């Protein structure tokens, strides 16, 4: 179970490396930018494509649960849709090539794909917040105590999450630029970071919820546990697919919005009222939920990372560029036409996330 930034960094380097190839294919096709889509008033028409494939980076009990919930609660069926969820090493490539219709990808990777000319549209937010949790070795009380040691900020060089984590540490009083530390990259999975940590090879690491027991047993301390209203990842679709299947897109997003609302009700930051029903659905889909049963944490379903309206907008786009130190590029808000229509049908707006206390 994850309690922090998704492991999208696992494939970040491979994904970015593939963008040039994908962009080259897009350029050689001779296809220009699609015309803005105009949707009719009222209910959407029948879905053009009724069988949708959603690509995710890796299976997770909570991060991608809205698709499981929307299936089991009948929301997709109500829209005339059947949804299959698959894993893909490179979600952007899967969507751009047509191997998947919709995908969930890290926001920074999508921005770089669009910059590179890959014909994908950012159609919706997925998680609108990120939490940044860090462990340090016992006895380390401030940044000065890290001097002369090795730290982990990301598993692989070039992962944009490294810039965000360093920024959060600075904002929380742990400015790594004020001390002499060596940044090392033990590998993409946090289990390898924790292995380095418990063998005293590093002094600081980001961690996820399932890393915490091993860190606590080792005697780690947790000086920074922070939540930021930064888009964690987003939903994307091939530009041509979205334009050719507008009613499908609206219906898919409406059903997914209902599932997200069910998961987060009554509101993010409050104890989820449907927790038992949600865990029953997870269990019926072969997820082990024993560690979640009986939890009194408001974060039990990771609902604090989600916005009930699947928010995304220019502000989230610009914040990602700033915090991940990417080159600026303007956001095309016409990509959100399907999300805004689905929100309208449910009486929702596209307002950004409220600030929540954490942990």
SERO-4910 file (N, C-alpha, C, O; in steps of 0.05 Angstrom, whole numbers):
BEGIN
 pado doro    nc1    nc2    nc3   cac1   cac2   cac3    cc1    cc2    cc3    oc1    oc2    oc3
  Unk    A     17    -24      0      0      0      0     18     25      0     37     26     16
  Unk    A     12     44    -17     28     68    -19     16     90     -3     -8     94     -1
  Unk    A     34    106      9     26    130     24     41    154     14     41    175     27
  Unk    A     53    152     -9     69    174    -18     70    176    -48     52    165    -61
  Unk    A     89    190    -59     90    194    -88     92    168   -102    108    151    -94
  Unk    A     75    163   -123     76    138   -137    104    132   -148    120    151   -153
  Unk    A    109    107   -153    136    100   -163    138    104   -193    149     88   -207
  Unk    A    126    127   -202    128    133   -230    157    137   -238    164    136   -262
  Unk    A    174    143   -219    203    146   -225    215    121   -235    236    122   -248
  Unk    A    203     98   -230    214     72   -241    218     74   -271    239     65   -281
  Unk    A    199     86   -285    200     87   -314    205    114   -325    204    118   -349
  Unk    A    211    134   -308    213    161   -317    235    164   -338    231    178   -358
  Unk    A    258    152   -333    280    156   -352    274    142   -378    278    153   -400
  Unk    A    264    117   -376    257    102   -401    236    117   -416    236    118   -441
  Unk    A    216    128   -402    194    142   -415    204    166   -430    197    171   -453
  Unk    A    221    182   -416    231    206   -429    249    199   -453    250    214   -473
  Unk    A    264    177   -451    282    169   -472    266    161   -497    276    164   -520
  Unk    A    242    151   -493    225    143   -516    211    166   -529    200    163   -551
  Unk    A    211    189   -517    195    211   -527    205    220   -555    190    227   -572
  Unk    A    232    221   -558    242    230   -584    233    211   -606    226    221   -628
  Unk    A    234    185   -601    224    166   -621    195    170   -627    187    171   -651
  Unk    A    179    173   -607    150    178   -611    145    204   -625    128    205   -643
  Unk    A    160    225   -618    156    250   -631    163    249   -660    150    261   -677
  Unk    A    184    234   -666    193    231   -694    171    217   -710    166    224   -733
  Unk    A    159    196   -698    137    182   -712    113    201   -716    101    201   -738
  Unk    A    107    218   -696     85    237   -699     91    257   -721     73    264   -737
  Unk    A    116    267   -722    123    286   -742    122    275   -770    113    288   -789
  Unk    A    131    250   -773    132    238   -799    104    231   -810    101    227   -834
  Unk    A     84    229   -792     57    223   -801     45    246   -816     25    242   -830
  Unk    A     56    270   -812     45    293   -826     19    304   -813      8    323   -824
  Unk    A     10    293   -791    -14    302   -778     -9    327   -763     10    329   -747
  Unk    A    -27    347   -767    -24    372   -752    -41    371   -727    -53    350   -721
  Unk    A    -41    393   -712    -57    393   -687    -87    390   -693    -97    400   -713
  Unk    A   -100    375   -676   -129    370   -679   -144    396   -674   -136    412   -658
  Unk    A   -167    398   -687   -184    421   -682   -197    418   -655   -202    395   -646
  Unk    A   -202    440   -640   -216    438   -614   -242    424   -617   -257    428   -636
  Unk    A   -248    407   -597   -273    391   -598   -295    408   -585   -291    420   -564
  Unk    A   -318    409   -597   -342    422   -586   -362    400   -579   -370    384   -596
  Unk    A   -371    400   -554   -390    380   -545   -418    392   -543   -421    415   -536
  Unk    A   -438    376   -550   -465    385   -550   -475    389   -521   -464    377   -502
  Unk    A   -495    406   -518   -507    409   -491   -522    384   -483   -529    367   -500
  Unk    A   -526    381   -457   -542    359   -447   -526    333   -445   -501    333   -445
  Unk    A   -541    311   -444   -528    285   -442   -511    278   -466   -517    286   -488
  Unk    A   -488    264   -461   -472    256   -484   -487    235   -501   -505    221   -491
  Unk    A   -479    233   -526   -490    212   -542   -478    184   -534   -463    182   -515
  Unk    A   -486    164   -549   -476    137   -544   -446    136   -547   -435    151   -564
  Unk    A   -433    120   -531   -404    117   -533   -396    107   -560   -407     87   -570
  Unk    A   -377    120   -573   -367    110   -598   -351     84   -595   -354     65   -611
  Unk    A   -334     83   -575   -319     59   -568   -328     49   -541   -326     64   -521
  Unk    A   -337     25   -539   -348     16   -514   -329     -1   -498   -334     -7   -475
  Unk    A   -307     -9   -510   -286    -26   -496   -261     -9   -493   -247     -4   -513
  Unk    A   -255     -1   -469   -233     17   -463   -211      2   -448   -216    -13   -430
  Unk    A   -186      7   -457   -163     -3   -443   -149     20   -429   -142     40   -442
  Unk    A   -145     17   -403   -131     37   -387   -104     25   -379   -102      4   -367
  Unk    A    -83     40   -385    -56     31   -378    -47     46   -352    -50     70   -350
  Unk    A    -35     31   -334    -24     42   -309      5     32   -307     12     12   -319
  Unk    A     22     47   -292     50     39   -290     56     13   -275     74     -2   -282
  Unk    A     40      8   -254     44    -16   -238     19    -20   -221      5     -1   -214
  Unk    A     13    -45   -214    -11    -50   -197     -8    -38   -169     14    -38   -158
  Unk    A    -29    -27   -159    -29    -16   -132    -57    -18   -120    -77    -14   -133
  Unk    A    -58    -24    -94    -83    -29    -81   -101     -4    -79   -125     -6    -80
  Unk    A    -88     20    -78   -104     44    -75   -101     63    -97   -120     77   -105
  Unk    A    -77     66   -108    -72     87   -128    -90     86   -152    -99    107   -162
  Unk    A    -97     63   -161   -113     60   -186   -140     47   -179   -152     35   -197
  Unk    A   -149     51   -155   -173     37   -146   -198     48   -158   -218     34   -159
  Unk    A   -198     73   -168   -223     84   -179   -233     68   -203   -257     67   -208
  Unk    A   -215     55   -218   -223     40   -241   -236     13   -232   -255      4   -244
  Unk    A   -225      1   -211   -236    -23   -200   -264    -17   -188   -283    -31   -192
  Unk    A   -265      6   -173   -291     13   -161   -312     19   -182   -335     10   -179
  Unk    A   -304     34   -202   -324     42   -223   -335     17   -237   -358     17   -246
  Unk    A   -318     -3   -240   -327    -28   -253   -346    -43   -234   -368    -51   -242
  Unk    A   -337    -48   -209   -353    -64   -191   -379    -51   -182   -398    -64   -176
  Unk    A   -379    -24   -181   -403    -10   -173   -422     -5   -196   -443      6   -192
  Unk    A   -414    -14   -219   -432    -12   -243   -432     15   -257   -448     19   -274
  Unk    A   -413     33   -249   -414     60   -261   -406     59   -291   -418     73   -307
  Unk    A   -386     42   -298   -379     40   -327   -402     26   -342   -408     34   -365
  Unk    A   -414      6   -330   -436     -8   -344   -459     12   -349   -471     11   -371
  Unk    A   -464     30   -330   -486     50   -334   -480     67   -359   -498     77   -371
  Unk    A   -454     71   -365   -447     88   -387   -443     72   -413   -436     83   -434
  Unk    A   -449     45   -412   -446     29   -435   -417     21   -441   -411     15   -464
  Unk    A   -400     21   -421   -372     17   -424   -363     -9   -410   -374    -17   -390
  Unk    A   -342    -21   -421   -327    -42   -408   -298    -33   -407   -286    -25   -427
  Unk    A   -286    -34   -383   -259    -23   -380   -240    -45   -370   -246    -59   -351
  Unk    A   -218    -47   -384   -197    -66   -377   -172    -50   -368   -164    -32   -382
  Unk    A   -161    -57   -345   -137    -43   -336   -112    -61   -340   -113    -85   -333
  Unk    A    -92    -50   -353    -67    -65   -358    -44    -49   -347    -46    -25   -341
  Unk    A    -21    -62   -343      3    -48   -336     21    -45   -360     21    -62   -378
  Unk    A     36    -22   -361     53    -17   -384     79     -4   -373     78     13   -356
  Unk    A    102    -14   -384    127     -2   -375    129     27   -383    142     43   -369
  Unk    A    117     35   -405    117     62   -415     89     70   -422     80     64   -445
  Unk    A     75     82   -404     46     88   -408     42    107   -431     24    104   -447
  Unk    A     59    128   -432     56    148   -454     59    135   -481     44    141   -499
  Unk    A     79    117   -484     82    103   -509     58     85   -515     50     84   -539
  Unk    A     47     72   -495     24     54   -500      0     70   -510    -14     61   -528
  Unk    A     -4     94   -498    -26    110   -506    -22    122   -534    -39    122   -551
  Unk    A      2    132   -539      8    145   -564      7    125   -587      0    133   -609
  Unk    A     14    100   -582     15     80   -603    -13     67   -607    -17     53   -627
  Unk    A    -32     72   -589    -58     59   -591    -60     33   -577    -81     20   -578
  Unk    A    -38     24   -563    -40     -1   -548    -59      2   -524    -70    -18   -514
  Unk    A    -62     27   -514    -81     33   -493    -97     58   -502    -86     74   -517
  Unk    A   -121     60   -492   -137     83   -500   -133    107   -481   -133    130   -489
  Unk    A   -130    100   -455   -126    120   -434   -104    110   -416   -101     86   -413
  Unk    A    -88    128   -406    -66    119   -388    -63    138   -365    -72    161   -366
  Unk    A    -50    129   -344    -43    145   -321    -12    148   -320      2    128   -319
  Unk    A     -3    172   -321     26    177   -324     33    201   -306     17    218   -300
  Unk    A     59    202   -298     68    225   -282     65    251   -297     70    251   -322
  Unk    A     58    272   -284     52    297   -297     76    308   -312     73    317   -335
  Unk    A    100    306   -300    123    316   -314    130    301   -339    137    313   -359
  Unk    A    126    275   -339    131    259   -363    112    266   -385    120    268   -409
  Unk    A     87    272   -378     67    280   -399     74    307   -410     72    311   -434
  Unk    A     82    326   -393     90    352   -403    113    349   -423    113    362   -444
  Unk    A    133    333   -417    156    329   -435    147    315   -461    158    321   -482
  Unk    A    128    297   -459    118    283   -483    104    303   -501    109    303   -526
  Unk    A     87    320   -490     73    340   -507     93    360   -518     91    368   -542
  Unk    A    113    368   -502    133    386   -512    148    374   -536    155    388   -555
  Unk    A    152    348   -535    167    334   -556    151    328   -580    161    316   -599
  Unk    A    125    335   -580    109    331   -604     94    305   -604     82    298   -625
  Unk    A     94    290   -582     79    265   -581     49    272   -580     41    289   -565
  Unk    A     34    258   -596      5    265   -599    -12    252   -578    -27    233   -582
  Unk    A     -9    263   -553    -25    255   -531    -38    280   -519    -27    302   -521
  Unk    A    -62    276   -507    -76    298   -494    -77    291   -464    -82    269   -456
  Unk    A    -73    312   -448    -77    310   -419   -107    315   -414   -115    338   -416
  Unk    A   -122    294   -408   -151    297   -407   -162    300   -379   -186    308   -376
  Unk    A   -146    295   -359   -158    296   -332   -135    293   -312   -114    282   -317
  Unk    A   -140    303   -288   -123    297   -266   -128    268   -256   -147    256   -264
  Unk    A   -110    258   -240   -113    232   -227   -111    235   -197   -130    232   -183
  Unk    A    -87    242   -188    -83    250   -160    -73    279   -160    -54    285   -174
  Unk    A    -86    296   -144    -80    324   -145    -61    333   -123    -53    356   -122
  Unk    A    -53    315   -105    -35    322    -84    -12    301    -83    -14    279    -94
  Unk    A     10    309    -70     32    291    -65     40    293    -36     39    315    -24
  Unk    A     48    271    -24     60    274      3     89    265      1     97    247    -13
  Unk    A    105    280     17    134    277     17    143    269     45    143    285     63
  Unk    A    151    244     47    159    233     73    189    225     72    197    212     53
  Unk    A    204    232     93    233    227     93    241    214    120    231    222    141
  Unk    A    259    195    118    271    183    141    301    191    143    314    194    123
  Unk    A    310    194    168    339    199    173    349    180    194    333    169    209
  Unk    A    375    176    194    386    158    214    383    170    242    382    194    246
  Unk    A    382    152    261    379    160    289    401    179    297    424    175    291
  Unk    A    393    200    311    413    220    320    417    243    302    430    263    310
  Unk    A    407    242    278    408    265    259    385    284    266    362    277    263
  Unk    A    392    308    274    372    327    284    367    350    265    345    362    266
  Unk    A    385    356    247    381    377    228    399    372    204    415    353    203
  Unk    A    397    390    184    412    387    159    442    386    164    456    372    150
  Unk    A    452    401    183    480    402    189    491    374    195    514    368    189
  Unk    A    475    358    208    484    331    215    487    312    191    498    290    193
  Unk    A    477    321    168    479    305    143    506    309    130    513    295    111
  Unk    A    521    330    138    546    337    125    565    313    123    571    300    143
  Unk    A    576    309     99    595    287     95    583    260     91    597    240     90
  Unk    A    556    259     89    543    233     85    530    230     58    531    249     42
  Unk    A    520    207     52    505    202     27    475    202     32    466    192     53
  Unk    A    460    213     13    431    214     15    419    204    -11    431    204    -32
  Unk    A    394    196     -9    378    188    -32    355    207    -36    341    213    -17
  Unk    A    352    217    -60    329    234    -67    312    222    -89    288    228    -92
  Unk    A    324    203   -104    310    189   -126    326    164   -132    349    162   -125
  Unk    A    312    145   -145    326    120   -151    345    121   -175    364    106   -176
  Unk    A    339    139   -194    355    141   -218    360    170   -225    343    187   -220
  Unk    A    383    177   -236    389    204   -244    369    214   -264    361    200   -282
  Unk    A    360    239   -261    342    251   -280    313    249   -273    296    260   -286
  Unk    A    307    234   -252    279    232   -243    270    259   -233    282    270   -214
  Unk    A    249    271   -245    241    298   -236    233    300   -207    233    321   -195
  Unk    A    225    277   -195    217    277   -167    240    286   -149    236    296   -127
  Unk    A    265    283   -159    288    291   -143    287    321   -137    292    330   -114
  Unk    A    279    337   -157    278    366   -153    256    373   -133    259    391   -116
  Unk    A    233    360   -136    211    365   -117    218    358    -89    212    373    -70
  Unk    A    231    335    -85    238    327    -58    258    345    -45    256    352    -22
  Unk    A    278    354    -61    297    373    -51    284    399    -43    292    411    -23
  Unk    A    265    408    -59    251    433    -53    235    430    -27    236    449    -11
  Unk    A    221    408    -24    205    405      1    223    404     25    217    416     45
  Unk    A    245    389     23    264    389     46    273    417     53    274    424     77
  Unk    A    279    433     33    288    461     38    265    476     52    270    491     72
  Unk    A    241    474     42    218    488     53    212    479     82    202    494     98
  Unk    A    220    454     88    215    444    115    239    447    134    240    436    155
  Unk    A    259    463    125    282    469    142    306    450    139    324    451    156
  Unk    A    306    434    118    328    415    113    341    421     86    338    406     67
  Unk    A    354    444     84    365    454     59    391    439     53    411    443     66
  Unk    A    391    421     34    414    405     28    436    421     14    459    412     14
  Unk    A    430    444      4    450    461     -9    468    474     12    489    486      5
  Unk    A    461    472     37    478    485     58    498    465     70    514    473     87
  Unk    A    497    440     61    516    420     71    528    404     48    518    405     26
  Unk    A    550    391     54    564    375     35    554    346     36    562    330     53
  Unk    A    535    339     18    524    312     17    529    301    -11    530    315    -30
  Unk    A    531    274    -12    533    260    -38    505    248    -44    495    232    -28
  Unk    A    493    256    -66    468    244    -74    474    218    -90    488    219   -110
  Unk    A    463    196    -80    467    170    -93    441    159   -103    420    167    -95
  Unk    A    443    140   -122    419    129   -135    420     99   -134    430     86   -152
  Unk    A    409     87   -113    411     58   -109    393     41   -127    395     17   -127
  Unk    A    376     53   -143    357     38   -160    329     49   -157    323     64   -138
  Unk    A    312     41   -176    285     54   -177    266     48   -155    248     64   -150
  Unk    A    269     25   -142    250     17   -122    258     26    -94    281     25    -87
  Unk    A    238     35    -78    244     45    -51    254     22    -33    267     28    -12
  Unk    A    248     -3    -40    259    -25    -24    289    -25    -24    302    -33     -5
  Unk    A    301    -17    -47    330    -16    -48    341      8    -32    363      6    -21
  Unk    A    326     30    -31    335     53    -15    335     45     15    354     51     29
  Unk    A    314     31     22    312     22     50    334      2     57    344      2     80
  Unk    A    341    -15     38    363    -34     43    389    -19     48    405    -26     66
  Unk    A    394      2     32    418     19     37    416     32     64    436     34     79
  Unk    A    392     41     71    389     56     97    394     38    121    410     45    138
  Unk    A    382     14    121    385     -3    145    413    -15    147    420    -25    168
  Unk    A    428    -13    125    456    -21    126    475      2    129    499      1    124
  Unk    A    463     25    137    478     49    145    495     60    122    517     72    126
  Unk    A    486     57     97    501     68     74    491     95     66    505    110     52
  Unk    A    467    103     75    456    129     69    445    140     95    438    126    114
  Unk    A    443    167     96    433    180    120    405    190    118    392    196    138
  Unk    A    395    193     93    368    204     89    356    191     64    370    186     44
  Unk    A    330    185     65    316    175     42    287    183     43    275    186     64
  Unk    A    274    185     19    245    187     18    234    158     24    248    139     19
  Unk    A    210    156     34    199    130     39    169    129     33    155    149     33
  Unk    A    160    104     30    131     99     26    121     84     50    136     76     68
  Unk    A     94     81     51     82     69     75     92     41     82     96     35    105
  Unk    A     97     25     61    105     -3     67    135     -5     73    145    -26     79
  Unk    A    150     18     70    178     18     79    180     24    109    200     17    122
  Unk    A    160     36    120    162     46    147    168     25    169    185     30    186
  Unk    A    155      2    168    162    -18    189    192    -25    191    203    -26    213
  Unk    A    205    -29    168    233    -35    168    250    -11    178    270    -15    192
  Unk    A    241     13    171    255     36    180    252     40    210    271     48    224
  Unk    A    228     36    220    223     39    249    239     18    265    251     24    286
  Unk    A    240     -6    254    256    -27    268    285    -20    269    299    -27    289
  Unk    A    295     -6    249    323      2    248    328     26    267    351     32    273
  Unk    A    307     39    275    310     63    293    310     89    278    320    109    289
  Unk    A    300     89    254    299    114    238    282    135    252    264    129    267
  Unk    A    287    160    245    270    182    253    258    195    229    269    192    207
  Unk    A    235    208    232    219    218    209    214    248    213    193    256    222
  Unk    A    234    264    206    232    293    212    213    308    193    204    330    200
  Unk    A    209    298    169    192    312    149    171    293    138    177    273    126
  Unk    A    146    301    143    123    287    131    104    309    122     90    322    138
  Unk    A    104    315     96     91    339     86     73    332     62     79    314     47
  Unk    A     52    348     60     33    345     38     33    370     21     33    392     32
  Unk    A     34    367     -6     34    390    -24     11    387    -44      5    365    -53
  Unk    A     -1    410    -51    -22    410    -72     -9    411    -99    -13    430   -114
  Unk    A      6    390   -106     20    388   -131      9    364   -146      7    342   -134
  Unk    A      2    368   -171     -9    345   -187     11    322   -187     34    326   -194
  Unk    A      2    299   -179     20    276   -176     22    261   -203     44    255   -213
  Unk    A     -1    256   -215     -2    244   -241    -28    251   -254    -46    262   -242
  Unk    A    -31    244   -280    -54    253   -296    -63    230   -314    -49    211   -318
  Unk    A    -87    234   -325    -97    215   -345    -92    227   -372    -97    251   -377
  Unk    A    -83    211   -391    -77    219   -418    -91    201   -438    -98    178   -431
  Unk    A    -95    211   -462   -106    195   -484    -92    204   -509    -81    226   -511
  Unk    A    -91    186   -529    -81    194   -555    -98    216   -566   -123    215   -563
  Unk    A    -86    237   -578   -102    260   -588   -123    251   -608   -146    261   -606
  Unk    A   -116    234   -626   -136    225   -646   -158    209   -633   -181    212   -640
  Unk    A   -151    191   -614   -171    175   -601   -191    192   -587   -216    188   -589
  Unk    A   -182    212   -572   -200    230   -557   -219    245   -576   -243    247   -572
  Unk    A   -207    255   -598   -224    271   -617   -244    253   -631   -266    263   -638
  Unk    A   -237    228   -636   -256    210   -650   -276    197   -631   -295    185   -641
  Unk    A   -272    199   -605   -289    185   -586   -298    204   -563   -294    198   -540
  Unk    A   -309    227   -570   -315    247   -549   -336    238   -529   -333    243   -505
  Unk    A   -357    223   -538   -377    214   -520   -366    192   -502   -373    190   -478
  Unk    A   -349    175   -513   -335    155   -496   -319    169   -474   -320    160   -451
  Unk    A   -304    189   -481   -287    203   -462   -304    215   -439   -297    212   -416
  Unk    A   -326    228   -447   -343    241   -426   -355    219   -408   -355    222   -384
  Unk    A   -365    198   -420   -377    177   -404   -357    163   -386   -363    157   -363
  Unk    A   -333    158   -397   -313    145   -380   -306    163   -357   -304    154   -334
  Unk    A   -302    189   -362   -294    207   -340   -317    211   -320   -312    213   -296
  Unk    A   -342    211   -329   -364    214   -310   -365    190   -292   -368    193   -267
  Unk    A   -362    166   -302   -362    142   -286   -339    142   -266   -342    134   -243
  Unk    A   -315    151   -276   -291    151   -258   -294    172   -237   -285    168   -214
  Unk    A   -307    195   -243   -313    215   -223   -331    204   -201   -326    209   -177
  Unk    A   -351    189   -209   -369    177   -189   -353    158   -170   -358    158   -146
  Unk    A   -335    142   -182   -320    123   -166   -301    138   -147   -297    130   -124
  Unk    A   -289    160   -156   -271    175   -140   -286    188   -117   -276    189    -94
  Unk    A   -310    197   -122   -327    209   -101   -334    187    -81   -334    193    -57
  Unk    A   -340    163    -90   -347    141    -72   -324    135    -53   -327    130    -30
  Unk    A   -300    135    -65   -276    129    -49   -269    150    -29   -260    144     -7
  Unk    A   -274    175    -35   -265    197    -18   -288    208      0   -282    225     17
  Unk    A   -312    200     -4   -335    210     11   -331    206     41   -321    185     49
  Unk    A   -338    226     58   -353    250     50   -335    272     38   -345    289     23
  Unk    A   -309    271     43   -290    291     31   -262    282     37   -257    270     58
  Unk    A   -243    289     20   -215    284     26   -207    297     52   -215    320     58
  Unk    A   -192    283     69   -185    293     95   -203    285    117   -197    289    141
  Unk    A   -226    273    110   -244    262    130   -244    231    127   -238    220    107
  Unk    A   -252    218    149   -252    189    148   -272    179    127   -295    187    127
  Unk    A   -263    161    109   -281    153     87   -304    136     97   -301    116    110
  Unk    A   -328    145     90   -352    132    100   -358    105     87   -372     89     98
  Unk    A   -346    101     63   -351     76     49   -327     56     51   -324     38     35
  Unk    A   -311     60     72   -286     45     74   -291     14     73   -276      0     59
  Unk    A   -311      4     88   -315    -25     88   -323    -35     61   -314    -56     52
  Unk    A   -341    -21     48   -350    -29     21   -327    -29      2   -324    -47    -15
  Unk    A   -310     -8      3   -287     -6    -15   -268    -29    -10   -258    -41    -29
  Unk    A   -262    -35     15   -243    -56     21   -255    -83     12   -240   -101      3
  Unk    A   -281    -87     14   -293   -111      4   -289   -115    -26   -283   -136    -35
  Unk    A   -291    -92    -40   -287    -93    -69   -258    -99    -75   -252   -115    -93
  Unk    A   -239    -86    -61   -211    -92    -66   -206   -122    -61   -193   -136    -77
  Unk    A   -217   -133    -39   -212   -161    -32   -223   -179    -52   -211   -200    -59
  Unk    A   -247   -173    -63   -259   -190    -84   -243   -189   -110   -247   -206   -127
  Unk    A   -225   -169   -112   -208   -167   -136   -179   -177   -129   -160   -169   -143
  Unk    A   -177   -193   -108   -152   -207   -102   -131   -189    -90   -107   -196    -91
  Unk    A   -138   -166    -79   -119   -150    -64   -120   -158    -35   -141   -164    -24
  Unk    A    -97   -159    -22    -95   -165      6   -100   -139     22    -84   -120     21
  Unk    A   -122   -138     36   -130   -114     51   -128   -118     81   -139   -102     96
  Unk    A   -115   -140     90   -115   -146    118   -103   -123    135   -111   -118    157
  Unk    A    -82   -110    123    -69    -89    138    -86    -64    140    -81    -46    157
  Unk    A   -107    -62    124   -124    -38    123   -149    -42    140   -162    -22    149
  Unk    A   -157    -66    145   -182    -72    160   -179    -60    188   -160    -65    202
  Unk    A   -199    -45    196   -200    -35    223   -183    -10    228   -182      0    250
  Unk    A   -170      0    206   -154     24    209   -172     48    216   -193     51    205
  Unk    A   -162     65    234   -177     89    240   -164    114    227   -171    136    234
  Unk    A   -146    109    209   -132    131    195   -150    143    174   -163    128    158
  Unk    A   -151    169    172   -167    182    150   -153    177    123   -166    181    102
  Unk    A   -128    168    124   -113    163     99   -115    134     90   -100    126     72
  Unk    A   -132    118    102   -133     90     97   -136     83     68   -125     62     59
  Unk    A   -151     99     52   -155     93     24   -139    112      6   -144    114    -18
  Unk    A   -119    126     17   -103    146      3   -121    168     -9   -112    181    -28
  Unk    A   -144    172      2   -162    192     -9   -152    221     -6   -162    239    -20
  Unk    A   -133    225     12   -122    252     15   -107    261     -9   -102    285    -13
  Unk    A    -98    243    -26    -83    250    -50   -102    257    -74    -93    268    -94
  Unk    A   -127    250    -71   -146    253    -94   -163    278    -91   -169    286    -68
  Unk    A   -171    289   -113   -192    309   -114   -217    296   -125   -215    281   -145
  Unk    A   -239    300   -112   -264    288   -121   -272    296   -149   -287    281   -162
  Unk    A   -263    319   -158   -270    328   -185   -248    322   -206   -249    332   -228
  Unk    A   -228    306   -198   -206    299   -216   -193    324   -228   -187    325   -252
  Unk    A   -189    344   -211   -179    370   -220   -153    369   -235   -135    354   -228
  Unk    A   -152    385   -256   -127    393   -269   -132    419   -283   -154    424   -293
  Unk    A   -111    436   -285   -114    461   -298    -87    474   -303    -66    461   -297
  Unk    A    -86    498   -314    -61    511   -321    -44    515   -296    -19    514   -298
  Unk    A    -56    520   -273    -41    525   -249    -26    499   -241     -2    501   -233
  Unk    A    -39    476   -243    -25    451   -236     -3    446   -256     19    436   -249
  Unk    A     -8    451   -281     13    449   -302     37    466   -296     60    456   -297
  Unk    A     32    491   -290     55    510   -285     69    502   -259     94    505   -258
  Unk    A     55    492   -239     68    484   -214     86    461   -219    108    459   -207
  Unk    A     78    442   -235     95    419   -242    120    428   -256    142    419   -249
  Unk    A    118    446   -275    141    457   -289    160    471   -270    185    467   -271
  Unk    A    149    486   -251    166    501   -232    180    482   -213    204    484   -209
  Unk    A    164    464   -201    176    447   -179    194    425   -190    211    415   -176
  Unk    A    190    417   -216    207    397   -227    229    409   -245    244    395   -258
  Unk    A    230    436   -245    251    451   -259    251    443   -289    273    438   -300
  Unk    A    228    443   -301    225    438   -330    225    464   -345    219    485   -334
  Unk    A    230    463   -371    228    486   -388    199    494   -391    182    476   -395
  Unk    A    192    520   -389    164    528   -391    152    520   -418    165    521   -439
  Unk    A    127    513   -418    111    508   -441     82    514   -434     73    507   -413
  Unk    A     67    527   -452     40    535   -446     21    511   -447     24    493   -462
  Unk    A      1    512   -429    -18    490   -427    -42    496   -445    -53    518   -445
  Unk    A    -50    476   -461    -73    478   -479    -98    468   -463   -102    444   -461
  Unk    A   -113    487   -453   -136    480   -436   -159    467   -452   -177    456   -439
  Unk    A   -158    468   -478   -179    455   -494   -179    424   -490   -198    411   -496
  Unk    A   -156    414   -480   -155    385   -474   -174    376   -452   -181    353   -450
  Unk    A   -182    395   -436   -199    389   -413   -229    389   -419   -245    388   -401
  Unk    A   -236    392   -445   -264    394   -452   -280    370   -443   -303    374   -435
  Unk    A   -269    346   -444   -284    322   -436   -288    322   -405   -309    315   -396
  Unk    A   -266    329   -391   -268    330   -361   -289    351   -353   -306    345   -336
  Unk    A   -287    374   -364   -306    396   -356   -335    388   -363   -353    396   -348
  Unk    A   -339    374   -385   -366    366   -391   -376    345   -371   -399    346   -361
  Unk    A   -359    326   -364   -366    305   -344   -371    318   -317   -390    311   -303
  Unk    A   -355    338   -309   -359    352   -284   -386    367   -284   -401    366   -265
  Unk    A   -391    380   -307   -417    395   -309   -441    376   -306   -460    384   -292
  Unk    A   -440    353   -317   -462    334   -315   -467    325   -287   -489    317   -279
  Unk    A   -446    326   -270   -448    317   -242   -450    341   -223   -450    338   -199
  Unk    A   -452    365   -234   -455    389   -217   -429    396   -203   -430    408   -181
  Unk    A   -406    390   -215   -380    396   -204   -367    419   -219   -374    424   -242
  Unk    A   -348    432   -205   -331    451   -220   -303    440   -222   -298    417   -214
  Unk    A   -285    455   -233   -257    446   -237   -238    462   -219   -216    469   -227
  Unk    A   -247    466   -194   -231    481   -175   -208    463   -165   -210    439   -164
  Unk    A   -186    476   -158   -162    461   -148   -166    450   -120   -187    455   -107
  Unk    A   -146    435   -111   -149    421    -85   -149    441    -61   -135    461    -61
  Unk    A   -164    434    -41   -163    448    -15   -138    440      0   -128    417     -3
  Unk    A   -128    457     17   -105    450     33   -114    432     56   -133    438     70
  Unk    A   -100    410     60   -106    391     81    -84    389    101    -60    391     94
  Unk    A    -90    385    126    -69    380    147    -58    352    143    -72    333    136
  Unk    A    -31    349    146    -18    323    143      7    323    159     21    344    160
  Unk    A     15    301    172      0    276    173    -23    276    193    -37    257    197
***
